[in-house]
Amino acid sequence: MPAYTCYDLATAALGAGVDVVLYDLDPSTLAPDEGSLRATLRRRPQAVVLVHLFGYPVDVASVRELVDPADVTVIEDAAQAIGASWSGEPAGSLGDVTVLSFGRGKGVTAGRGGALLQRSPARPVGWESLPRRSGVSQWADLAALCAQWLLGRPRLYWLPYSMPFLHLGETVFRAPNPPARASSFVPRILAVTMSLNEEETEWRRSTAQTLVSHLNEASDLQPIGVPGQASPSFLRLPFRCSRRTSLAAQGSGAVRLGIARAYPLALSDLPQMRPHCRNLGDGFPGACELAQTLFTMPTHKMVAEMDARRLVEWIHATGRQT
């Protein structure tokens, strides 16, 4: 799996009881580093996980050319990439197995839950009956979804951030829990959010295009590159800071605009993962660079014109300071 990604992948590996080998990423594109991936494949893994981080699609077809001769299962983590595509093919449509998420902050959300798509009958996935969530848990899920809808507005970001005990915006490792069925209201919520996905994705792309045009003018702020075949869905807009500018990106003014540090540790440096990683000695300079310099901006439909203007003002003010 990639050395830089959401910590939930580490949670999944530990929950499955498997060891992992990591491959590095190109920090300018978030795509797999081909040399590192080739070295990882020489260790004969059973599966390779490809992650479309922040809605930036990975060239799955090219990776398949490397892994198919080794008879390796390709798992696409498209949890952050609903609406993205590569050469017209939707992200999540090319792996043997695809993971989707309907959790908080995703393009298509139901508050919690997810889906697993399996395409190759030659690579069966074992299933067990899952316990139902209790009535209390379902009401808690519904309350969390309503809070997400309300507090997703940038002008209200100050409210949850004024309550540090909520740990909002923090990236933390979560220990594995036994899986359970999604709440009964999830299918009905998904029917609504999926019908709105195309409109939501276009909004995110428009917001991202505006922000990228200004990031390109700031010498210490660099947006992630987008290959010509890629059509990102921009779950959030990732950008890299110089190390001196990263302090400004972590300040209270930036936080109130919805600017957030991405994952602050490479998986190779995550304490819970290190005992289960077989190639710690390989070194992952791209992943370590991203852990120190990668931040994201909000792009979703609740980012109104005024919010986008304030983000642009922050970009230019930060550039003047440096």
SERO-4910 file (N, C-alpha, C, O; in steps of 0.05 Angstrom, whole numbers):
BEGIN
 pado doro    nc1    nc2    nc3   cac1   cac2   cac3    cc1    cc2    cc3    oc1    oc2    oc3
  Met    A     17    -24      0      0      0      0     18     25      0     41     23      7
  Pro    A      6     48     -8     23     72     -9     33     80     19     20     76     39
  Ala    A     57     91     19     70     99     44     57    124     55     62    131     78
  Tyr    A     42    139     38     28    163     48     -1    161     40     -7    160     16
  Thr    A    -18    159     59    -47    156     54    -62    159     80    -51    164    101
  Cys    A    -88    157     78   -106    158    102    -98    135    121    -93    113    113
  Tyr    A    -98    142    147    -90    122    167   -110     99    168   -103     78    179
  Asp    A   -133    102    157   -153     80    158   -143     56    143   -152     34    148
  Leu    A   -125     59    124   -113     36    111    -96     20    130    -96     -5    129
  Ala    A    -82     34    148    -67     20    168    -86      5    187    -81    -18    195
  Thr    A   -108     18    194   -129      5    211   -139    -20    197   -142    -41    210
  Ala    A   -144    -19    171   -155    -42    157   -134    -65    157   -142    -88    161
  Ala    A   -109    -58    152    -88    -79    152    -86    -93    179    -83   -117    181
  Leu    A    -86    -77    200    -84    -88    227   -108   -105    233   -106   -126    246
  Gly    A   -132    -95    225   -156   -110    230   -157   -137    215   -168   -156    225
  Ala    A   -144   -137    191   -143   -162    176   -121   -180    185   -119   -204    177
  Gly    A   -103   -170    202    -81   -187    212    -60   -193    192    -48   -214    192
  Val    A    -54   -174    174    -34   -178    153    -11   -159    156    -14   -137    167
  Asp    A     13   -168    147     35   -150    144     34   -136    118     20   -145     99
  Val    A     48   -114    116     47    -98     91     75    -91     82     95    -91     97
  Val    A     77    -85     56    100    -72     45     90    -46     32     68    -45     21
  Leu    A    106    -25     35     98      2     26    113     10      1    136      2     -4
  Tyr    A     99     26    -16    113     38    -39    110     68    -36     91     78    -24
  Asp    A    129     82    -48    130    111    -45    112    125    -66    103    112    -85
  Leu    A    107    151    -62     91    167    -80    108    189    -91    128    198    -79
  Asp    A    100    199   -115    111    222   -127     97    246   -113     73    250   -117
  Pro    A    112    263    -98     98    284    -83     86    306   -101     70    321    -92
  Ser    A     94    307   -126     84    328   -144     57    320   -156     42    337   -166
  Thr    A     50    294   -156     25    284   -168      8    266   -150    -15    261   -157
  Leu    A     19    256   -128      7    237   -110      4    209   -123    -10    192   -112
  Ala    A     16    205   -146     15    179   -160     37    161   -149     57    170   -138
  Pro    A     34    134   -153     56    116   -145     82    122   -158     83    128   -182
  Asp    A    104    121   -143    130    123   -155    137     96   -168    138     75   -154
  Glu    A    140     96   -194    142     70   -209    166     53   -199    162     29   -195
  Gly    A    189     65   -194    212     50   -185    206     37   -158    213     14   -153
  Ser    A    194     52   -140    188     42   -113    167     20   -115    169     -1   -101
  Leu    A    147     23   -132    126      3   -135    138    -23   -147    131    -45   -138
  Arg    A    156    -21   -166    170    -45   -177    185    -59   -155    184    -84   -154
  Ala    A    199    -44   -138    214    -57   -117    196    -71    -97    202    -93    -87
  Thr    A    173    -59    -92    153    -71    -74    142    -97    -86    139   -117    -71
  Leu    A    137    -98   -112    127   -122   -125    147   -145   -124    139   -168   -124
  Arg    A    172   -139   -123    192   -160   -121    191   -175    -94    202   -196    -91
  Arg    A    176   -164    -75    172   -177    -49    148   -196    -50    140   -207    -30
  Arg    A    136   -198    -74    114   -217    -78     90   -213    -60     81   -232    -46
  Pro    A     78   -189    -60     54   -185    -44     30   -199    -57     31   -205    -81
  Gln    A     10   -204    -41    -15   -217    -52    -33   -196    -65    -49   -203    -82
  Ala    A    -31   -171    -56    -49   -150    -67    -34   -124    -66    -16   -120    -50
  Val    A    -42   -106    -84    -32    -79    -84    -56    -60    -81    -76    -63    -95
  Val    A    -53    -40    -63    -75    -21    -58    -67      5    -72    -46     16    -67
  Leu    A    -85     15    -89    -82     40   -103   -102     60    -91   -126     53    -89
  Val    A    -93     84    -84   -111    103    -70   -113    128    -87    -93    140    -94
  His    A   -138    136    -93   -143    161   -107   -146    184    -86   -168    191    -79
  Leu    A   -124    194    -77   -124    213    -55   -138    239    -63   -132    251    -84
  Phe    A   -156    249    -46   -169    275    -49   -183    277    -76   -188    299    -86
  Gly    A   -190    254    -88   -204    254   -114   -185    257   -138   -194    262   -160
  Tyr    A   -159    254   -134   -139    254   -156   -136    226   -166   -124    209   -151
  Pro    A   -145    219   -190   -144    191   -198   -117    181   -205   -100    196   -216
  Val    A   -111    156   -199    -87    142   -206    -91    128   -232   -113    119   -238
  Asp    A    -70    126   -248    -71    111   -274    -70     81   -268    -49     69   -268
  Val    A    -94     70   -262    -96     42   -254    -87     23   -277    -74      3   -272
  Ala    A    -93     30   -302    -86     13   -324    -56      9   -326    -47    -13   -331
  Ser    A    -41     30   -322    -12     28   -324     -1     11   -301     18     -5   -305
  Val    A    -13     14   -277     -4     -3   -255    -10    -32   -260      5    -50   -253
  Arg    A    -33    -37   -273    -41    -65   -279    -20    -78   -297    -15   -102   -294
  Glu    A     -9    -63   -315     12    -75   -333     35    -85   -317     49   -104   -325
  Leu    A     41    -72   -294     63    -81   -277     55   -105   -259     71   -123   -256
  Val    A     30   -105   -249     23   -125   -229     10   -150   -240     12   -171   -228
  Asp    A     -3   -148   -263    -17   -172   -274      2   -196   -278     -6   -218   -272
  Pro    A     26   -192   -289     44   -216   -292     50   -229   -265     56   -253   -265
  Ala    A     48   -215   -243     54   -226   -217     29   -238   -204     30   -248   -182
  Asp    A      6   -237   -218    -19   -247   -208    -26   -235   -180    -31   -249   -161
  Val    A    -25   -209   -180    -31   -194   -155    -58   -181   -157    -65   -169   -178
  Thr    A    -74   -184   -137   -100   -171   -135    -97   -141   -133    -82   -131   -117
  Val    A   -112   -126   -149   -112    -97   -148   -136    -87   -133   -159    -92   -141
  Ile    A   -131    -74   -111   -152    -62    -94   -152    -32    -98   -132    -19    -92
  Glu    A   -174    -21   -108   -176      8   -112   -190     20    -87   -213     13    -81
  Asp    A   -176     38    -74   -189     53    -53   -199     79    -65   -184     98    -69
  Ala    A   -225     79    -72   -237    102    -85   -255    117    -65   -274    130    -72
  Ala    A   -248    114    -39   -265    126    -18   -266    157    -21   -286    169    -14
  Gln    A   -245    169    -32   -244    198    -35   -249    207    -64   -245    230    -70
  Ala    A   -257    189    -82   -255    195   -110   -281    191   -126   -280    189   -150
  Ile    A   -304    190   -113   -329    188   -128   -332    213   -145   -331    235   -135
  Gly    A   -336    208   -171   -338    231   -190   -313    235   -206   -313    249   -227
  Ala    A   -290    224   -198   -265    226   -212   -263    206   -235   -277    185   -234
  Ser    A   -246    211   -254   -242    192   -276   -214    195   -288   -201    215   -284
  Trp    A   -206    173   -302   -180    173   -317   -186    164   -345   -196    141   -349
  Ser    A   -180    180   -365   -186    174   -393   -215    166   -396   -221    148   -412
  Gly    A   -233    179   -382   -261    173   -384   -272    150   -368   -296    146   -367
  Glu    A   -254    135   -355   -262    112   -339   -265    121   -310   -246    133   -299
  Pro    A   -288    116   -297   -292    125   -270   -271    113   -250   -265     90   -252
  Ala    A   -261    129   -232   -244    119   -211   -260     98   -195   -283    102   -188
  Gly    A   -247     75   -190   -260     53   -177   -271     32   -195   -282     12   -186
  Ser    A   -268     36   -222   -280     17   -241   -260     -3   -253   -268    -19   -269
  Leu    A   -234     -2   -245   -214    -18   -259   -200    -38   -241   -185    -54   -250
  Gly    A   -205    -38   -215   -192    -57   -197   -208    -83   -195   -230    -85   -204
  Asp    A   -195   -103   -183   -209   -128   -178   -229   -124   -155   -250   -136   -155
  Val    A   -221   -107   -136   -239   -100   -114   -237    -70   -110   -216    -58   -112
  Thr    A   -260    -57   -105   -260    -28   -100   -273    -23    -73   -293    -35    -66
  Val    A   -261     -4    -58   -272      5    -33   -283     33    -36   -270     51    -46
  Leu    A   -308     36    -28   -321     63    -28   -328     70      1   -331     53     18
  Ser    A   -329     96      6   -337    106     32   -360    126     29   -360    142     11
  Phe    A   -379    124     48   -401    143     49   -399    158     75   -420    168     85
  Gly    A   -375    160     87   -372    173    112   -371    203    111   -375    215     90
  Arg    A   -365    215    134   -365    244    137   -344    256    117   -322    247    116
  Gly    A   -353    277    103   -335    292     86   -331    281     59   -315    292     43
  Lys    A   -344    259     52   -341    247     25   -360    261      6   -380    273     14
  Gly    A   -353    258    -20   -370    270    -41   -398    260    -41   -417    275    -44
  Val    A   -401    234    -38   -427    221    -35   -428    210     -6   -414    191      0
  Thr    A   -444    222     11   -443    216     39   -470    207     50   -491    215     40
  Ala    A   -468    190     70   -492    183     85   -485    184    115   -499    173    132
  Gly    A   -463    198    121   -455    200    149   -436    179    158   -415    184    171
  Arg    A   -442    154    150   -425    131    157   -428    110    135   -444    113    117
  Gly    A   -412     89    137   -416     66    120   -399     67     95   -384     86     90
  Gly    A   -401     46     80   -385     44     55   -395     20     39   -415      8     45
  Ala    A   -380     14     18   -387     -8      1   -362    -21    -10   -341     -9    -12
  Leu    A   -364    -47    -15   -342    -62    -27   -352    -74    -53   -372    -89    -54
  Leu    A   -339    -67    -75   -346    -77   -102   -326    -98   -111   -302    -94   -109
  Gln    A   -336   -121   -120   -319   -142   -129   -325   -149   -158   -349   -152   -166
  Arg    A   -305   -151   -174   -309   -155   -203   -300   -183   -213   -313   -194   -231
  Ser    A   -279   -194   -201   -268   -218   -212   -278   -242   -196   -270   -245   -173
  Pro    A   -294   -260   -208   -304   -283   -193   -281   -303   -187   -284   -320   -170
  Ala    A   -259   -300   -201   -236   -317   -195   -222   -310   -169   -205   -325   -159
  Arg    A   -228   -286   -159   -215   -278   -134   -237   -273   -113   -244   -250   -107
  Pro    A   -248   -294   -101   -272   -291    -84   -265   -276    -58   -243   -278    -48
  Val    A   -284   -261    -49   -282   -247    -23   -301   -261     -4   -325   -264    -10
  Gly    A   -291   -269     20   -308   -282     39   -327   -262     53   -318   -240     60
  Trp    A   -352   -270     58   -371   -253     71   -382   -267     95   -385   -292     96
  Glu    A   -388   -252    115   -401   -262    139   -425   -244    145   -425   -220    137
  Ser    A   -445   -255    158   -468   -238    165   -459   -218    186   -444   -224    205
  Leu    A   -467   -193    182   -459   -171    200   -481   -165    220   -504   -165    212
  Pro    A   -474   -158    244   -495   -151    264   -508   -124    257   -495   -107    245
  Arg    A   -532   -121    264   -547    -96    260   -539    -75    281   -532    -83    304
  Arg    A   -539    -50    273   -534    -29    292   -558    -25    310   -581    -27    302
  Ser    A   -553    -18    335   -575    -14    354   -590     12    347   -580     29    332
  Gly    A   -614     14    358   -630     38    353   -616     63    363   -617     84    350
  Val    A   -603     61    386   -588     84    397   -565     92    378   -561    116    373
  Ser    A   -551     72    368   -529     78    349   -539     91    324   -526    109    313
  Gln    A   -562     82    314   -573     94    290   -581    123    294   -576    140    277
  Trp    A   -593    129    317   -600    157    323   -574    174    325   -574    197    316
  Ala    A   -553    163    337   -528    177    339   -516    183    311   -506    204    306
  Asp    A   -519    163    293   -509    167    266   -524    189    252   -513    205    237
  Leu    A   -551    189    256   -567    210    243   -560    238    254   -559    257    239
  Ala    A   -556    240    280   -549    265    292   -522    275    281   -518    299    276
  Ala    A   -503    256    278   -477    264    267   -479    274    238   -465    292    230
  Leu    A   -497    261    223   -501    270    195   -513    298    194   -505    314    177
  Cys    A   -532    304    211   -544    330    212   -523    351    220   -522    373    209
  Ala    A   -505    344    239   -484    363    248   -465    368    225   -455    390    221
  Gln    A   -459    347    210   -441    350    186   -453    369    166   -439    386    155
  Trp    A   -479    367    161   -493    384    142   -492    413    151   -488    431    136
  Leu    A   -496    417    177   -497    444    188   -469    457    189   -465    479    180
  Leu    A   -450    442    200   -423    454    205   -405    452    181   -381    460    183
  Gly    A   -414    442    159   -398    441    135   -395    469    122   -379    471    103
  Arg    A   -409    488    131   -408    516    120   -383    530    131   -380    532    155
  Pro    A   -365    539    113   -340    552    123   -345    574    143   -329    578    161
  Arg    A   -367    589    140   -371    611    159   -377    601    188   -377    617    207
  Leu    A   -382    575    191   -387    564    217   -364    547    227   -366    534    248
  Tyr    A   -341    546    212   -319    529    220   -309    537    248   -298    520    263
  Trp    A   -312    563    255   -302    572    281   -315    557    304   -303    553    325
  Leu    A   -340    547    300   -355    535    322   -343    509    330   -336    506    354
  Pro    A   -340    489    312   -327    464    322   -298    468    330   -289    454    348
  Tyr    A   -284    486    317   -256    490    325   -253    504    352   -232    503    364
  Ser    A   -275    516    362   -274    528    388   -278    507    410   -277    513    434
  Met    A   -284    482    402   -287    460    421   -266    439    415   -272    419    402
  Pro    A   -242    443    426   -219    425    419   -224    396    427   -211    378    416
  Phe    A   -241    391    446   -246    363    455   -259    347    433   -259    322    434
  Leu    A   -270    360    412   -281    345    389   -260    334    371   -265    315    356
  His    A   -236    345    372   -213    336    356   -219    338    326   -209    322    311
  Leu    A   -236    357    318   -243    360    290   -218    370    275   -204    387    285
  Gly    A   -215    360    251   -192    368    234   -167    354    240   -147    357    226
  Glu    A   -166    338    262   -142    323    269   -143    296    255   -164    284    251
  Thr    A   -119    287    247   -116    260    235   -105    241    257    -83    245    266
  Val    A   -121    222    264   -113    203    285   -116    175    276   -133    169    259
  Phe    A   -100    157    287   -103    128    281   -126    117    298   -128    123    322
  Arg    A   -143    102    285   -166     90    299   -162     59    299   -158     47    278
  Ala    A   -164     48    322   -160     19    325   -183      4    310   -205     15    308
  Pro    A   -177    -20    299   -198    -35    285   -221    -42    303   -218    -48    326
  Asn    A   -245    -41    291   -270    -49    304   -283    -70    287   -280    -70    263
  Pro    A   -298    -88    299   -313   -108    283   -333    -94    264   -345    -74    273
  Pro    A   -335   -102    239   -354    -89    221   -383    -94    230   -389   -114    243
  Ala    A   -400    -76    222   -429    -79    227   -444    -68    204   -433    -54    187
  Arg    A   -470    -74    203   -487    -63    181   -490    -33    184   -489    -22    206
  Ala    A   -493    -20    161   -499      9    162   -526     14    174   -543     -4    174
  Ser    A   -531     38    183   -557     45    194   -578     43    172   -572     45    149
  Ser    A   -603     38    181   -624     33    162   -631     57    144   -642     53    122
  Phe    A   -624     81    153   -630    104    136   -610    110    114   -614    126     97
  Val    A   -587     95    115   -565    101     96   -574     98     67   -568    116     51
  Pro    A   -588     77     58   -596     75     30   -613     99     21   -609    108     -2
  Arg    A   -630    109     38   -647    131     29   -631    157     27   -636    173      9
  Ile    A   -612    161     45   -595    185     43   -577    183     18   -574    203      4
  Leu    A   -567    159     13   -550    155    -11   -565    160    -37   -554    171    -55
  Ala    A   -590    153    -38   -606    157    -62   -607    187    -68   -608    195    -92
  Val    A   -607    204    -48   -608    233    -52   -581    243    -59   -578    258    -79
  Thr    A   -560    236    -43   -534    248    -48   -522    238    -74   -507    253    -87
  Met    A   -527    213    -82   -517    204   -108   -530    219   -131   -517    224   -151
  Ser    A   -555    226   -129   -569    240   -150   -557    269   -153   -559    281   -174
  Leu    A   -545    279   -132   -533    306   -132   -503    305   -138   -491    327   -140
  Asn    A   -491    281   -142   -462    280   -144   -451    294   -168   -430    308   -165
  Glu    A   -463    292   -191   -452    306   -215   -451    336   -210   -431    349   -217
  Glu    A   -472    347   -200   -473    376   -194   -452    384   -173   -438    404   -176
  Glu    A   -450    367   -152   -430    372   -131   -402    371   -142   -385    388   -136
  Thr    A   -396    352   -159   -369    349   -171   -362    373   -188   -339    382   -187
  Glu    A   -381    382   -204   -375    405   -221   -370    430   -204   -353    447   -211
  Trp    A   -384    433   -182   -379    455   -164   -351    454   -152   -336    474   -152
  Arg    A   -343    430   -143   -316    426   -133   -295    433   -153   -275    446   -147
  Arg    A   -299    424   -178   -280    430   -199   -278    460   -204   -256    470   -208
  Ser    A   -300    474   -205   -300    502   -209   -285    517   -187   -269    534   -192
  Thr    A   -291    509   -162   -277    522   -139   -248    516   -140   -231    534   -136
  Ala    A   -240    491   -146   -212    484   -148   -198    499   -170   -175    508   -166
  Gln    A   -210    502   -193   -198    517   -215   -192    546   -207   -171    556   -213
  Thr    A   -211    558   -192   -206    586   -183   -182    587   -164   -165    604   -166
  Leu    A   -182    569   -145   -160    569   -125   -133    562   -137   -113    574   -130
  Val    A   -133    543   -156   -108    535   -169    -96    559   -184    -71    562   -184
  Ser    A   -112    574   -198   -102    597   -213    -87    617   -195    -68    629   -204
  His    A    -96    619   -170    -82    637   -152    -58    624   -138    -38    637   -133
  Leu    A    -60    598   -133    -38    584   -122    -14    584   -141      9    586   -132
  Asn    A    -19    584   -167      2    584   -186     18    611   -186     40    612   -196
  Glu    A      6    631   -174     19    657   -172     36    660   -146     50    679   -143
  Ala    A     33    641   -128     47    642   -102     71    623   -103     68    599   -106
  Ser    A     95    634   -100    119    618   -103    122    596    -82    134    576    -87
  Asp    A    111    601    -58    114    582    -37     91    563    -33     90    547    -14
  Leu    A     71    564    -51     48    547    -50     45    534    -77     43    547    -98
  Gln    A     44    507    -77     45    493   -103     22    473   -104     21    454    -88
  Pro    A      3    476   -122    -19    456   -125     -8    430   -136     13    430   -150
  Ile    A    -21    408   -130    -13    382   -141    -19    381   -171    -40    390   -179
  Gly    A     -1    370   -186     -4    369   -215    -25    349   -223    -30    329   -210
  Val    A    -39    355   -246    -60    338   -257    -52    330   -285    -51    347   -303
  Pro    A    -47    304   -290    -41    295   -317    -64    300   -336    -87    302   -327
  Gly    A    -59    301   -362    -79    307   -381   -102    287   -382   -124    294   -388
  Gln    A    -96    262   -375   -117    241   -376   -135    241   -352   -155    228   -351
  Ala    A   -127    256   -331   -141    255   -306   -162    277   -304   -159    299   -313
  Ser    A   -185    269   -292   -206    288   -286   -213    285   -256   -230    270   -249
  Pro    A   -199    300   -239   -203    297   -210   -231    306   -202   -244    322   -215
  Ser    A   -240    296   -179   -265    305   -167   -261    325   -144   -280    336   -134
  Phe    A   -235    328   -136   -228    349   -117   -244    347    -91   -258    366    -83
  Leu    A   -243    324    -78   -256    322    -52   -246    345    -34   -262    357    -20
  Arg    A   -220    350    -35   -209    375    -25   -186    382    -44   -177    365    -60
  Leu    A   -177    407    -43   -155    415    -61   -128    413    -46   -123    429    -28
  Pro    A   -112    393    -53    -86    391    -40    -65    410    -52    -65    415    -77
  Phe    A    -48    421    -35    -26    438    -45     -3    434    -25     -6    427     -2
  Arg    A     21    439    -36     45    437    -20     55    464    -12     55    483    -28
  Cys    A     64    466     13     76    491     23    106    487     25    116    465     29
  Ser    A    121    509     23    149    508     32    148    505     62    127    510     74
  Arg    A    169    495     73    169    489    102    165    515    119    153    513    140
  Arg    A    174    537    109    170    562    124    141    571    122    131    583    141
  Thr    A    128    566    100    100    574     96     81    555    111     59    563    117
  Ser    A     90    531    117     72    512    130     63    522    158     42    514    167
  Leu    A     79    539    171     71    550    196     46    568    193     28    567    209
  Ala    A     46    584    171     22    601    166     -2    584    160    -24    591    167
  Ala    A      2    561    146    -20    544    139    -32    529    163    -54    518    162
  Gln    A    -17    529    185    -27    516    210    -38    537    230    -46    529    252
  Gly    A    -37    562    223    -46    583    241    -76    584    243    -91    572    227
  Ser    A    -86    598    264   -115    598    269   -130    611    246   -153    602    241
  Gly    A   -119    631    233   -133    643    211   -137    624    188   -159    624    176
  Ala    A   -117    608    181   -120    588    160   -140    566    168   -156    558    152
  Val    A   -138    557    193   -156    536    203   -185    545    201   -203    529    194
  Arg    A   -191    570    207   -218    580    206   -229    582    177   -253    583    173
  Leu    A   -211    582    158   -219    582    130   -223    554    119   -232    550     96
  Gly    A   -217    534    135   -220    506    127   -194    495    116   -194    472    105
  Ile    A   -172    509    117   -146    499    109   -136    479    130   -137    485    154
  Ala    A   -128    456    121   -121    435    140    -96    420    131    -92    416    107
  Arg    A    -80    413    150    -57    396    144    -68    369    136    -87    359    148
  Ala    A    -55    357    116    -63    330    108    -52    310    129    -49    317    152
  Tyr    A    -46    286    121    -37    265    140     -9    272    149      9    273    133
  Pro    A     -5    277    176     20    288    185     42    268    188     65    275    195
  Leu    A     37    242    183     57    222    184     55    203    160     33    196    152
  Ala    A     78    195    149     77    173    130     71    148    146     76    146    170
  Leu    A     59    128    132     52    103    145     77     90    157     75     75    177
  Ser    A    100     94    145    125     82    155    133     94    182    148     82    196
  Asp    A    122    117    189    128    130    214    105    128    234    107    137    257
  Leu    A     83    115    226     60    112    244     66     90    264     70     67    255
  Pro    A     67     95    290     76     75    309     61     49    307     73     27    310
  Gln    A     35     50    303     19     26    302     25      9    278     21    -16    278
  Met    A     35     21    257     41      7    232     69     -6    231     73    -26    218
  Arg    A     88      7    244    116     -1    241    121    -31    247    136    -43    232
  Pro    A    109    -43    268    114    -71    273    103    -90    251    111   -113    249
  His    A     86    -80    233     73    -96    213     84    -90    185     74   -102    165
  Cys    A    104    -72    183    114    -64    157    141    -79    152    159    -78    168
  Arg    A    142    -93    129    165   -110    123    188    -95    109    210   -107    107
  Asn    A    184    -71    101    205    -57     86    211    -29     96    214    -11     80
  Leu    A    212    -26    122    217      0    134    244     11    125    247     36    123
  Gly    A    263     -6    119    290      3    111    291     14     83    312     25     76
  Asp    A    270     12     68    271     21     40    272     52     38    284     63     20
  Gly    A    261     65     57    260     94     56    238    104     37    235     93     15
  Phe    A    224    125     45    201    135     29    203    165     28    187    179     42
  Pro    A    222    176     13    226    206     14    202    221      4    196    243     15
  Gly    A    187    211    -16    164    225    -26    142    227     -4    130    248      0
  Ala    A    137    204      9    117    204     30    124    222     53    107    236     64
  Cys    A    150    222     61    159    239     83    157    269     75    150    285     92
  Glu    A    162    275     50    159    303     41    130    311     42    125    334     51
  Leu    A    112    294     34     83    301     35     74    304     64     58    322     69
  Ala    A     84    288     82     75    290    109     83    317    121     69    327    139
  Gln    A    104    329    112    113    354    123    102    378    108    100    400    120
  Thr    A     93    375     83     87    399     67     59    399     55     52    420     43
  Leu    A     43    378     57     18    377     43     -5    387     60     -8    379     83
  Phe    A    -21    406     49    -44    417     62    -67    416     42    -63    411     18
  Thr    A    -92    420     51   -115    419     33   -134    443     39   -134    453     62
  Met    A   -149    450     19   -170    471     21   -197    459     15   -198    440     -1
  Pro    A   -218    469     27   -245    459     20   -254    468     -8   -246    489    -17
  Thr    A   -270    451    -20   -280    457    -47   -310    452    -50   -321    458    -71
  His    A   -323    441    -30   -350    431    -32   -370    454    -37   -363    477    -36
  Lys    A   -395    446    -41   -415    465    -50   -422    486    -29   -434    507    -35
  Met    A   -416    480     -4   -421    500     17   -400    521     18   -402    541     33
  Val    A   -379    518      2   -359    539     -1   -370    560    -20   -368    558    -45
  Ala    A   -382    581     -9   -395    602    -25   -374    620    -37   -350    618    -31
  Glu    A   -383    638    -54   -365    657    -67   -349    673    -47   -325    678    -51
  Met    A   -361    681    -25   -347    696     -5   -325    680      8   -304    690     14
  Asp    A   -331    654     13   -311    636     25   -287    633      6   -264    633     15
  Ala    A   -293    629    -20   -271    626    -39   -254    651    -41   -230    650    -43
  Arg    A   -267    674    -39   -253    699    -39   -234    702    -15   -212    712    -18
  Arg    A   -243    693      8   -225    694     31   -202    675     29   -180    681     38
  Leu    A   -206    652     16   -184    634     11   -164    646     -8   -139    644     -4
  Val    A   -174    659    -28   -156    673    -47   -140    695    -33   -116    698    -38
  Glu    A   -153    710    -16   -139    731      0   -117    719     17    -96    731     20
  Trp    A   -123    696     29   -103    682     45    -79    674     28    -56    677     36
  Ile    A    -85    663      4    -63    655    -13    -44    678    -20    -20    676    -18
  His    A    -56    701    -26    -39    724    -34    -26    737    -10     -3    745    -11
  Ala    A    -40    738     13    -27    748     37     -4    731     46     17    741     55
  Thr    A     -7    705     44     15    687     52     38    690     33     61    689     42
  Gly    A     33    694      8     54    698    -11     70    723     -6     94    724     -9
  Arg    A     56    744      2     69    770      8     87    767     33    108    779     34
  Gln    A     78    751     52     94    748     77    120    734     72    139    737     87
  Thr    A    121    717     51    145    701     47    161    713     25    182    702     18
***
